[in-house]
Amino acid sequence: MKLRWSSHADLKIRITPTVSRQEYLDHMTFKRLCPPMITEIFGPIVGLKEEWLEQGAKPEELDFSAFRYRTAARGSVRVNTGRLGGHPGQIVEETDEYIIEIDGYGRRMKLMKGYSTLPLPLDYPVKTFDDWLKIKHWYEFSEARFHKDWEAHARQLLEQDRVVCVSIPGGFDEPRQLMGEENLCIAYYENPELIHDILDTIGRTAQKVLDRVSARVQIDVLRVHEDLAGKSGPLAGPKQIEEFIKPYYRRIWDMLADRGAVLFDQDSDGDITSVIPAFLDAAINCMHPMEPAAGVDVVKIREQYGNRLAFYGGIDKHVLRRSKEEIIAELEYKIPPLVATGGCVIALDHRIPNGTPLENYRFYLQKAWEIMECCWAQMDS
């Protein structure tokens, strides 16, 4: 199939926010029960829009503006707390099947055409402490980390009733980008001082940047991308989280929470159930996308952790490729307890997979709304 939409930018979706900033924050922090919310977190995977086009999708369905969602608008403050600088990007090889390029970290990255929008690393820049010292300046503080109009833009976000977000590099993910998963996991035991120095450097910079930001404008959400788990579980356990990641998280979060931030939202795929207690202790209070294919059951998570953990996602994306009866069963199991307790935005647990019929996606949203509205009406009566 010839791809018309092959990049992340091509797959971007349009959702019209209908929830106020304060209602969203109250809902996600369990301050009050609000009408249920539903969204699409990531949108389609590469190739799905072509499938839907062949099935008769309208332009408004291909950009998702035709579908009914209920969520708040978000906006990010224009500051950089992570890598600043690096190598210029350069394509070194391209065939009909793949592209190999040098990325900002200096890694050779391979992108398989037609299968992914994200390339995979073939090598990494940090193998020793000396390697890290050569690039450490990428993560140190400078005034260049502030966009020239960052404060005016942040105040504009509040005026537009958007949830105001800031981000920090992942305590697992950023060392992983520098070292690779295998070398990072070995370094936890054989070279812990390297990991401590990486996270201490990033932490000092993020703290200094966000200290200035939070002193001038209200921050609502701190976001961090980790993706540290797969179907078999996490690549960092409670001990690694306690020793390496928690001090880094707490350094930033405790400062922001003292100034009114209310959500610390972690993006991590896979089965994170065994490390949820460790991350709660490290200050995380919101997670996504909560993948059922990896064994994450949001109903059981809510029963176990109550209002200590908000989340969005949790609906099995793979069910949409099955029968309508299975779609209904998934929604009838998960939606009622989540509507009853709040602190959740109903959503698929990641990108919509290839082979999902357009008719099934339409049915999924229609049925989800029927169940949500029925549950809310019963609660409100």
NUSE-910275 format. One record per atom (N, C-alpha, C): x, y, z. Coordinates in steps of 0.05 Angstrom, whole numbers, padded with zeros to 5 digits, always signed. Each point is the difference from the previous one (the first is absolute). Layout:
<rs>
XYZ
...
</rs>
This chain:
<rs>
+00017-00024+00000
-00017+00024+00000
+00018+00025+00000
-00006+00018-00018
+00015+00025-00001
-00010+00018+00022
+00019+00010+00016
-00007+00016+00024
-00003+00030-00008
-00022+00012+00009
-00004+00028-00004
+00007+00015+00026
-00002-00014+00023
+00005+00011+00026
+00021-00017+00014
+00025+00008-00001
+00022-00017+00009
+00016+00011+00023
-00005+00025+00008
+00016+00011+00022
-00018+00006+00024
+00013+00006+00023
-00014+00008+00024
-00018+00024-00006
+00010+00019-00014
-00016+00024-00006
-00024-00007-00017
+00003-00019-00019
-00023-00008-00016
-00022-00013+00016
+00008-00013+00022
-00019-00015+00016
-00013+00017+00023
+00007+00025+00001
-00011+00018+00021
-00030+00001-00003
-00014+00000+00023
-00029+00001-00001
-00011+00026+00011
-00025+00006-00006
-00013+00025+00008
-00022-00007+00020
+00003+00010+00024
-00021-00003+00021
-00007+00027+00010
-00026+00006+00001
-00010+00026+00010
-00005-00003+00030
+00015+00013+00017
-00004-00002+00029
-00027+00013+00008
-00013-00013+00019
-00026+00010+00010
-00001+00001+00030
+00023-00005+00014
+00001+00000+00029
+00018+00022+00009
-00009+00014+00021
+00017+00022+00010
+00024-00010+00015
+00020+00017+00002
+00024-00008+00014
-00006-00009+00029
-00016+00016+00014
-00005-00007+00028
-00016-00025+00003
-00020-00004-00017
-00015-00025+00001
+00018-00024-00004
+00017+00002-00020
+00019-00023-00005
+00018-00005+00024
+00011+00020+00012
+00018-00003+00022
-00015-00011+00025
-00024+00010+00004
-00016-00011+00022
-00007-00029-00004
-00007-00007-00025
-00007-00027-00007
+00023-00019+00004
+00024+00008-00009
+00023-00018+00000
+00013-00001+00028
-00007+00018+00018
+00011-00001+00027
-00022-00009+00020
-00022-00010-00010
-00021-00011+00017
-00013+00020+00019
+00002+00026-00007
-00013+00021+00017
-00030-00001-00002
-00010-00007-00024
-00029-00002-00004
-00005-00018-00023
-00023-00013+00000
-00008-00017-00022
-00011+00018-00022
+00011-00003-00024
-00009+00015-00023
-00011-00018-00021
-00016+00010-00019
-00008-00017-00022
+00023-00014-00013
-00003-00025-00009
+00022-00016-00010
+00014+00013-00024
+00025-00005-00002
+00017+00011-00022
+00011-00023-00017
+00003+00006-00026
+00011-00020-00018
+00016+00014-00021
+00022-00012-00009
+00018+00012-00019
+00014-00021-00017
+00016+00009-00018
+00019-00017-00014
+00028+00011+00007
+00017-00017+00011
+00026+00009+00009
+00019+00005-00022
+00003-00019-00018
+00021+00001-00021
-00011+00000-00028
-00023-00012-00005
-00010-00001-00028
+00008-00025-00014
-00001-00001-00027
+00005-00024-00015
+00029-00007-00002
+00005-00026-00005
+00028-00009-00007
+00003+00004-00030
+00025+00000-00009
+00005+00004-00028
-00013-00022-00017
-00014+00008-00021
-00015-00018-00017
-00029-00002+00004
-00010+00008+00024
-00028-00003+00006
-00017+00020-00016
+00010+00025-00003
-00016+00020-00015
-00005-00009-00029
+00020-00013-00011
-00003-00010-00027
-00022-00022-00001
+00000-00017+00021
-00021-00021+00001
-00028+00013+00003
-00002+00020+00017
-00026+00013+00004
-00009+00015-00025
+00019+00011-00014
-00007+00014-00025
-00013-00019-00020
+00011-00024-00002
-00011-00021-00018
-00028-00009+00010
-00005+00003+00026
-00025-00008+00012
-00021+00023-00001
+00007+00022-00013
-00019+00022-00004
+00001+00021+00022
+00022+00003+00014
+00001+00021+00021
-00001+00027-00013
-00014+00018+00015
-00001+00028-00008
+00026+00014+00009
+00006+00023-00012
+00024+00015+00009
-00001+00006+00030
-00024+00005+00010
-00003+00007+00029
+00005-00024+00018
-00004-00024-00012
+00007-00024+00016
+00029-00007-00001
+00013+00007-00022
+00028-00005-00003
+00017+00018+00019
-00010+00024+00005
+00015+00017+00019
-00013-00001+00028
-00021-00016+00003
-00014-00006+00025
-00017+00023+00010
-00003+00021-00015
-00017+00023+00009
-00029-00007-00001
-00007-00022-00014
-00029-00008-00001
-00009-00014+00025
+00019-00010+00016
-00008-00016+00023
-00004+00016+00025
-00018-00009+00017
-00007+00014+00024
+00018-00009+00023
+00014+00019+00011
+00017-00004+00024
-00008+00020+00021
+00010-00004+00024
-00004+00019+00022
+00025+00001+00017
+00015+00021-00003
+00025+00003+00015
+00008+00030+00000
+00021+00006+00014
+00009+00028+00002
+00023+00005-00019
+00005+00026-00005
+00023+00008-00017
+00024+00001+00018
+00023-00007-00011
+00025+00001+00014
+00019+00019-00015
+00020+00010+00014
+00020+00015-00013
+00026-00002+00016
+00023+00001-00014
+00026-00003+00013
+00015+00026+00001
+00013+00005+00022
+00016+00024+00003
+00025-00003-00017
+00008+00021-00014
+00022-00001-00019
+00027+00002+00013
+00007-00021+00014
+00027-00002+00011
+00011-00028-00005
+00026-00003+00002
+00013-00026-00005
+00015-00009+00025
-00009-00023+00010
+00013-00011+00024
+00019-00023-00006
+00001-00008-00026
+00016-00024-00007
+00024+00007-00016
+00006-00017-00020
+00023+00004-00017
-00002+00026-00016
+00021+00016+00001
+00000+00025-00015
+00026+00000-00017
-00003-00002-00025
+00023-00003-00018
+00003-00029-00009
+00023-00006-00011
+00004-00027-00009
+00011+00000-00029
-00004-00022-00013
+00010-00003-00027
-00021+00009-00021
+00008+00011-00022
-00019+00006-00021
-00010-00026-00013
-00026-00001-00006
-00011-00024-00013
+00011-00004-00028
+00003-00025-00008
+00012-00005-00026
-00009-00028-00009
-00011-00002-00024
-00007-00026-00012
+00026-00011-00012
+00006-00025+00007
+00025-00012-00010
-00006-00023-00020
-00025-00010+00001
-00007-00021-00019
-00030-00001-00003
-00010-00004-00024
-00028-00004-00005
-00005-00020-00022
-00018-00019+00006
-00008-00020-00020
-00030+00001-00002
-00011-00018-00016
-00029-00002-00001
-00012-00011+00026
+00016-00013+00016
-00010-00013+00025
+00005+00017+00025
+00022+00015+00000
+00007+00013+00025
+00016+00026-00005
+00002+00015+00022
+00017+00024+00001
+00019-00003+00024
+00026+00006-00003
+00019+00001+00022
+00009+00029+00002
-00002+00012+00023
+00008+00028+00004
+00015+00002+00026
+00015+00022+00003
+00013+00007+00025
-00019+00020+00014
-00007-00006+00025
-00018+00018+00014
+00015+00019+00018
-00016+00016+00016
+00012+00020+00017
+00019-00010+00021
-00004-00025+00008
+00018-00013+00020
+00025-00010-00013
+00002+00000-00027
+00022-00011-00013
-00003-00030-00006
-00024-00011+00004
-00005-00028-00004
-00007-00005-00030
+00006-00023-00010
-00010-00009-00025
-00028-00012+00005
-00020+00011-00014
-00028-00008+00004
-00011-00013-00026
-00014-00022+00003
-00012-00014-00023
-00030+00001+00001
-00012+00011-00021
-00029+00002-00002
-00009-00018-00023
-00017-00019+00007
-00012-00018-00020
-00024+00013-00013
+00001+00006-00025
-00021+00014-00014
-00026-00017+00000
-00022+00014+00005
-00026-00013-00002
-00008-00016+00025
+00018-00002+00019
-00006-00016+00024
+00000+00017+00026
+00015+00022-00001
+00003+00016+00025
+00004+00029-00007
-00006+00017+00019
+00007+00028-00003
+00024+00007+00019
+00009-00019+00015
+00023+00004+00018
+00023-00018-00007
+00024+00011-00004
+00023-00017-00006
+00011-00012+00025
+00016-00022-00003
+00012-00013+00022
+00031+00004+00000
+00012+00004+00023
+00029+00004+00001
+00016-00025-00007
+00021+00004-00015
+00019-00021-00006
+00025+00001+00018
+00004+00024+00013
+00023+00003+00019
-00007+00023+00018
+00018+00005+00020
-00005+00020+00021
+00025+00015+00006
-00003+00025+00009
+00024+00017+00005
+00015-00005+00026
-00013-00011+00020
+00012-00002+00026
+00005-00029+00008
+00025-00008+00002
+00008-00026+00010
+00016+00002+00025
+00013+00022+00004
+00017+00004+00024
-00006+00028+00012
+00012+00004+00024
-00003+00026+00013
+00012+00022-00017
+00023-00006-00012
+00013+00020-00018
-00018+00007-00024
-00014-00019-00011
-00019+00006-00021
-00021+00020+00009
-00010-00005+00024
-00020+00018+00011
+00011+00028+00004
+00024+00002+00010
+00012+00026+00005
+00003+00017-00025
+00003-00014-00023
+00003+00014-00026
-00026+00014-00008
-00023-00011+00009
-00026+00012-00009
-00016+00011+00024
+00012+00000+00023
-00014+00010+00024
-00010+00028-00003
+00014+00016-00016
-00008+00028-00003
-00027+00003-00014
-00009-00021-00014
-00026+00001-00013
-00022+00003+00021
+00006-00009+00024
-00021-00001+00021
+00004+00021+00022
+00019+00017-00003
+00005+00020+00021
-00016+00026-00006
-00004+00016+00021
-00018+00023-00002
+00012+00022-00018
-00017+00013-00015
+00007+00024-00014
-00026+00016-00005
+00003+00025-00005
-00024+00017-00005
-00013-00008-00027
+00014-00014-00017
-00012-00009-00025
-00022-00020+00004
-00004-00009+00024
-00021-00019+00006
-00028+00014+00001
+00000+00026+00001
-00025+00015+00001
-00006+00012-00027
-00023-00007-00012
-00009+00014-00024
-00005+00029+00007
+00005+00018-00019
-00001+00028+00005
-00027+00010+00011
-00021-00014-00008
-00027+00009+00009
-00013-00021+00018
+00016-00015+00015
-00011-00023+00015
-00020+00010+00020
+00005+00022+00014
-00018+00008+00022
-00027+00011-00012
+00002+00015-00021
-00024+00011-00012
-00017-00023-00011
+00013-00019-00012
-00014-00023-00011
-00013-00017+00022
+00014-00004+00022
-00012-00015+00023
-00024+00014+00011
+00001+00027+00002
-00023+00015+00010
-00023-00002-00020
+00006-00001-00025
-00020-00003-00021
-00014-00027+00003
+00015-00021+00007
-00012-00026+00004
-00022+00001+00021
+00006+00014+00022
-00019+00003+00022
-00024+00016-00009
+00004+00021-00015
-00022+00016-00010
-00018-00016-00019
+00012-00019-00014
-00015-00018-00019
-00012-00023+00015
+00002-00001+00026
-00012-00022+00016
+00013-00027-00006
+00025+00000-00006
+00014-00025-00005
+00014-00010+00026
+00003-00026+00002
+00015-00012+00021
+00030+00005-00006
+00014+00012+00018
+00028+00009-00005
+00019-00022+00009
+00017-00009-00019
+00017-00023+00004
+00030+00008-00003
+00017-00014+00015
+00028+00001-00005
+00010-00029+00000
+00023-00004-00012
+00011-00027-00002
+00029-00002+00009
+00007-00024+00009
+00028-00005+00006
+00008-00026-00014
+00025-00004-00006
+00009-00025-00012
-00005-00024+00018
-00004-00023-00011
-00005-00024+00016
+00024-00008+00017
-00005-00008+00025
+00021-00009+00017
+00011-00027-00009
-00015-00015-00014
+00009-00024-00014
+00005+00006-00029
-00018+00014-00013
+00000+00003-00029
+00025+00016-00010
+00007+00021+00014
+00022+00016-00011
+00027-00015+00002
+00007-00013+00023
+00024-00017-00001
-00002-00022-00020
-00024-00011-00005
-00004-00020-00020
+00007+00011-00028
-00009+00025-00006
+00006+00012-00026
+00031+00003-00004
+00014+00005+00022
+00028+00004-00001
+00016-00027-00001
-00010-00020+00013
+00015-00025+00005
-00011-00025-00013
-00027+00000-00005
-00013-00024-00008
-00010-00015+00025
-00021-00016-00004
-00013-00013+00023
+00019-00020+00014
+00015-00016-00015
+00017-00021+00012
+00022+00013+00016
+00014+00020-00011
+00022+00013+00014
-00010+00015+00024
-00023+00012-00002
-00011+00014+00023
-00006-00019+00023
-00013-00022-00006
-00007-00019+00021
+00025-00012+00013
+00021-00004-00015
+00025-00010+00011
+00013+00022+00017
-00002+00025-00009
+00013+00022+00015
-00013+00005+00027
-00026-00007+00003
-00012+00002+00026
+00017-00015+00021
+00012-00021-00007
+00016-00017+00018
+00030+00005-00002
+00010+00004-00024
+00029+00001-00004
+00011+00029-00001
-00017+00019-00007
+00009+00028-00003
-00021+00020+00010
-00009-00004+00025
-00022+00017+00010
+00007+00030+00001
+00026+00006+00004
+00008+00028+00002
-00005+00014-00027
+00001-00014-00022
-00006+00012-00026
-00029+00008-00002
-00018-00018+00008
-00029+00006-00001
-00007+00022+00019
+00012-00001+00024
-00005+00022+00019
+00009+00027-00011
+00023+00001-00013
+00009+00025-00011
-00017+00010-00023
-00009-00018-00017
-00018+00008-00022
-00026+00012+00012
-00012-00014+00019
-00026+00010+00010
+00004+00024+00018
+00022+00002+00014
+00005+00024+00016
+00004+00024-00017
+00014-00003-00023
+00004+00022-00019
-00027+00009-00011
-00015-00019-00010
-00026+00007-00012
-00018+00012+00021
+00000-00011+00024
-00017+00009+00022
+00006+00029+00008
+00026+00006+00002
+00008+00028+00008
-00010+00020-00021
+00003-00007-00026
-00009+00017-00021
-00030+00003+00000
-00014-00022+00001
-00029+00001+00000
-00011+00016+00024
+00012-00004+00023
-00008+00015+00024
+00004+00030-00004
+00023+00008-00011
+00005+00028-00004
-00019+00013-00020
-00005-00015-00022
-00018+00011-00020
-00028+00002+00011
-00010-00021+00013
-00028+00000+00009
-00004+00016+00025
+00021+00005+00015
-00002+00019+00023
-00008+00027-00010
+00014+00009-00022
-00007+00026-00011
-00028+00000-00012
-00007-00021-00014
-00026-00002-00012
-00022+00001+00021
+00002-00018+00019
-00022-00002+00020
-00002+00024+00019
+00021+00016+00001
-00001+00024+00016
-00016+00022-00014
-00003-00003-00026
-00013+00022-00015
-00028-00008-00011
-00004-00026-00005
-00026-00008-00011
-00009-00026+00014
-00026-00004+00000
-00011-00024+00012
+00005-00025-00017
+00012-00020+00010
+00004-00026-00013
-00020-00020+00011
-00014-00014-00018
-00019-00020+00009
+00011-00028+00000
+00015-00007-00021
+00008-00028-00005
+00029-00002-00006
+00014-00018+00013
+00027-00008-00007
-00001-00026-00015
+00012-00001-00024
-00001-00024-00016
+00027-00013-00003
+00001-00026-00002
+00025-00014-00004
-00005-00025-00017
+00017-00004-00020
-00002-00023-00018
+00020-00021+00008
-00009-00025+00006
+00018-00021+00008
+00000-00024-00018
-00023-00011-00006
-00002-00025-00017
+00020-00020+00009
-00001-00007+00026
+00020-00018+00011
-00009-00029+00004
-00024-00007-00012
-00010-00027+00004
-00010-00012-00026
-00001-00026+00000
-00012-00015-00022
-00020-00020+00011
-00007-00020-00016
-00019-00020+00009
+00010-00016+00024
+00027-00003+00001
+00011-00016+00022
+00006+00016+00025
-00005+00026+00000
+00004+00016+00023
+00020+00022-00004
+00007+00015+00021
+00017+00023-00003
+00030-00007-00001
+00015+00018-00012
+00029-00004-00002
+00015+00012+00024
-00014+00015+00016
+00011+00010+00026
-00020-00009+00021
+00011-00011+00022
-00017-00009+00022
-00001+00020+00022
-00015-00007+00021
-00003+00019+00023
+00026+00010+00011
+00021-00017+00002
+00025+00009+00011
+00013+00022-00018
-00001-00004-00026
+00012+00020-00018
-00016+00026+00000
-00026-00003+00002
-00017+00024+00002
+00006+00015+00026
+00002-00014+00022
+00006+00012+00026
+00028+00014-00001
+00020-00013-00011
+00027+00011+00001
+00005+00022-00020
-00009-00004-00025
+00007+00018-00022
-00022+00019-00008
-00024-00010-00003
-00021+00016-00013
-00015+00017+00021
-00006-00011+00023
-00015+00015+00020
+00014+00026+00008
+00025+00001+00006
+00013+00026+00008
-00002+00020-00022
+00003-00009-00025
-00003+00018-00023
-00028+00011-00002
-00020-00017+00001
-00028+00009-00001
-00007+00019+00022
+00007-00008+00024
-00007+00016+00024
+00013+00028+00000
+00023+00001-00011
+00014+00026-00002
-00017+00020-00014
-00013-00009-00022
-00016+00018-00016
-00028+00003+00011
-00013-00023+00006
-00028+00000+00007
-00005+00014+00026
+00016-00004+00020
-00006+00012+00026
+00000+00030-00002
+00017+00012-00017
+00000+00028-00004
-00025+00009-00015
-00008-00014-00021
-00024+00008-00015
-00025-00004+00016
-00002-00022+00015
-00023-00005+00016
-00004+00022+00021
+00022+00010+00012
-00002+00021+00019
-00011+00026-00012
+00002+00002-00027
-00010+00023-00014
-00026-00005-00015
-00013-00022+00006
-00027-00003-00011
-00004-00021-00022
+00022-00013-00009
-00004-00021-00020
-00014-00023+00013
-00018-00014-00015
-00016-00020+00012
+00002-00028-00013
+00011-00002-00024
+00002-00026-00014
+00029-00004-00009
+00010-00024+00007
+00026-00009-00010
-00006-00024-00018
+00001+00004-00026
-00010-00019-00019
+00023-00015-00014
+00000-00026+00002
+00021-00017-00012
-00011-00015-00023
+00014+00001-00023
-00006-00016-00024
+00018-00024+00001
-00013-00024+00004
+00016-00024-00001
-00017-00023-00011
+00009-00012-00022
-00014-00022-00011
+00006-00025+00017
-00013-00022-00008
+00006-00026+00012
-00012-00005+00027
+00009-00021+00013
-00010-00009+00026
+00016+00014+00022
-00011+00022+00010
+00013+00015+00021
-00012-00006+00028
-00017-00021+00002
-00014-00005+00025
+00018-00005+00023
+00023-00014-00004
+00017-00007+00022
+00016+00024+00011
+00001+00022-00015
+00015+00023+00010
-00018+00024+00005
-00026-00004-00001
-00018+00023+00007
+00005+00010+00028
+00002-00018+00020
+00005+00011+00027
+00026+00016+00002
+00021-00008-00014
+00025+00015+00001
-00003+00027-00014
-00015+00001-00021
-00004+00025-00014
-00019+00019+00016
-00020-00012+00013
-00017+00017+00018
+00018+00013+00022
+00018-00016+00011
+00018+00011+00020
+00018+00021-00011
+00006-00002-00026
+00017+00020-00013
-00015+00024-00010
-00027+00001+00006
-00017+00024-00004
-00018-00002-00025
+00003-00021-00017
-00019-00003-00022
-00028-00003+00011
-00019+00014-00012
-00029-00004+00007
-00018-00002-00024
+00012-00003-00024
-00016-00004-00024
+00017-00016-00020
-00012-00019-00014
+00014-00016-00019
-00016-00003-00026
+00014-00005-00021
-00012-00008-00025
+00020-00016-00017
-00008-00017-00019
-00028-00005-00009
-00013-00024+00012
+00013-00015+00019
-00013-00022+00014
-00008-00022-00019
+00019-00016-00010
-00005-00019-00021
-00010-00027+00009
-00025-00007-00008
-00010-00027+00007
+00015-00023-00012
+00012+00004-00024
+00015-00021-00013
+00024-00008+00016
+00009+00018+00018
+00022-00007+00018
-00009-00008+00027
-00026-00004+00003
-00011-00010+00025
-00009+00021+00019
-00002+00026-00008
-00009+00021+00017
-00030+00002-00001
-00013-00004+00023
-00029+00001+00002
-00007+00025+00017
-00011+00020-00013
-00005+00025+00014
-00022-00002+00021
-00018-00019-00003
-00020-00005+00021
+00014-00010+00026
+00017-00019-00003
+00015-00010+00023
+00019+00021+00011
+00012+00015-00018
+00018+00022+00010
-00015+00020+00017
-00024+00007-00009
-00016+00019+00016
-00008-00013+00026
-00008-00025+00000
-00007-00013+00025
+00023-00001+00020
+00024-00004-00011
+00024-00002+00018
+00010+00026+00010
+00000+00021-00017
+00013+00025+00007
-00019+00024+00004
-00025-00004-00006
-00020+00021+00005
+00008+00026-00012
-00003+00021+00016
+00005+00027-00010
+00030+00008+00002
+00017-00019+00005
+00029+00006-00001
+00011+00002-00028
-00015-00012-00019
+00010-00001-00028
-00022+00005-00020
+00003+00022-00014
-00017+00006-00023
+00013-00012-00025
-00015-00002-00022
+00012-00010-00024
-00018+00007-00024
+00011-00002-00024
-00016+00001-00024
+00010-00022-00019
-00020-00011-00015
+00006-00023-00016
-00015-00024+00011
+00012-00024-00002
-00011-00024+00013
-00019-00016-00016
-00011+00010-00023
-00018-00016-00016
+00017-00015-00021
-00005-00026-00002
+00017-00017-00017
-00004+00006-00029
+00021+00011-00012
-00002+00008-00029
-00004-00024-00018
+00010-00023+00008
-00002-00024-00017
-00029-00010-00001
-00017+00006+00019
-00027-00009+00000
-00015+00012-00024
+00009+00023-00009
-00014+00014-00023
+00003-00016-00026
+00018-00019-00001
+00003-00017-00023
-00016-00026+00002
-00015-00002+00021
-00016-00025+00005
-00029+00006-00004
-00017-00015+00012
-00029+00003-00004
-00012+00023+00016
-00023+00009-00008
-00013+00021+00015
-00008-00010+00028
-00006-00025+00002
-00007-00011+00027
+00024+00002+00019
+00024-00005-00011
+00024+00003+00017
+00006+00029+00007
-00006+00018-00019
+00003+00029+00006
-00018+00008+00023
-00025-00009-00002
-00020+00006+00021
+00009-00011+00027
+00010-00025+00000
+00008-00012+00025
+00023+00016+00013
+00020+00008-00017
+00022+00016+00011
-00010+00026+00012
-00018+00014-00013
-00010+00026+00010
-00018-00004+00024
-00016-00020+00000
-00019-00004+00023
+00015-00008+00025
+00023-00013-00003
+00016-00008+00023
+00015+00024+00012
+00010+00018-00018
+00019+00021+00010
-00014+00027+00005
-00019+00007-00016
-00010+00028+00002
-00016+00005+00026
-00019-00017+00008
-00016+00007+00024
+00017+00005+00025
+00019-00017+00008
+00015+00007+00024
+00018+00024-00002
+00008+00007-00025
+00017+00024-00003
-00017+00025+00000
-00023-00001-00011
-00019+00023+00002
-00007+00005+00029
-00004-00022+00015
-00009+00003+00028
+00022+00012+00018
+00025-00003-00008
+00022+00009+00018
+00015+00024-00010
-00002+00007-00025
+00014+00023-00011
+00029-00005-00003
+00016+00022-00004
+00028-00003-00002
+00010-00015-00024
-00016+00001-00021
+00007-00016-00024
-00012+00013-00024
+00015+00000-00023
-00010+00006-00026
+00000-00025-00016
-00024-00009-00008
-00002-00025-00016
+00014+00005-00026
+00016-00020-00008
+00015+00002-00026
+00011-00027-00007
+00006-00004-00026
+00015-00024-00008
+00028+00002+00012
+00012-00024+00003
+00025-00001+00015
+00025+00005-00016
-00003+00008-00025
+00022+00009-00016
-00010+00007-00028
+00017+00000-00020
-00008+00006-00027
-00020-00022-00010
-00019+00009-00017
-00019-00019-00011
+00014-00018-00020
-00001-00026+00004
+00016-00018-00017
-00012-00004-00028
+00018-00008-00018
-00008-00007-00027
-00020-00023+00002
-00018-00001-00019
-00021-00021+00000
-00024+00007+00016
-00001+00023+00012
-00024+00009+00015
-00020+00011-00020
-00023-00013-00004
-00019+00010-00019
-00011+00027+00008
-00004+00018-00019
-00012+00026+00006
-00027-00003+00014
-00016-00020-00010
-00026-00004+00012
+00002-00007+00029
+00021-00016+00008
+00003-00008+00028
+00009+00024+00017
+00016+00018-00012
+00008+00024+00016
-00024+00018+00005
-00017+00004-00021
-00024+00015+00004
-00018-00013+00021
-00002-00026-00001
-00017-00014+00020
+00011+00002+00028
+00027-00002+00002
+00013+00003+00027
-00007+00026+00013
+00002+00022-00015
-00006+00026+00012
-00030+00003+00006
-00016-00009-00018
-00029+00001+00004
-00008-00015+00026
+00010-00024+00002
-00007-00017+00023
+00012+00011+00026
+00025+00011-00002
+00012+00011+00024
-00016+00024+00011
-00010+00017-00018
-00016+00022+00008
-00027-00010+00012
-00012-00020-00012
-00025-00010+00011
+00004-00010+00029
+00021-00015+00005
+00005-00011+00027
+00007+00023+00019
+00018+00018-00008
+00007+00022+00017
-00024+00017+00008
-00016+00007-00019
-00023+00017+00005
-00021-00014+00017
-00003-00026-00004
-00018-00015+00017
+00010-00001+00029
+00025-00006+00003
+00012-00001+00027
-00002+00027+00014
+00005+00022-00014
-00001+00026+00012
-00028+00008+00007
-00019-00007-00017
-00028+00007+00006
-00009-00015+00025
+00008-00025+00003
-00008-00015+00024
+00012+00013+00025
+00025+00009-00002
+00013+00012+00023
-00012+00027+00006
-00009+00014-00021
-00009+00028+00004
-00030+00001+00008
-00013-00022-00002
-00029+00000+00006
-00006-00002+00030
</rs>
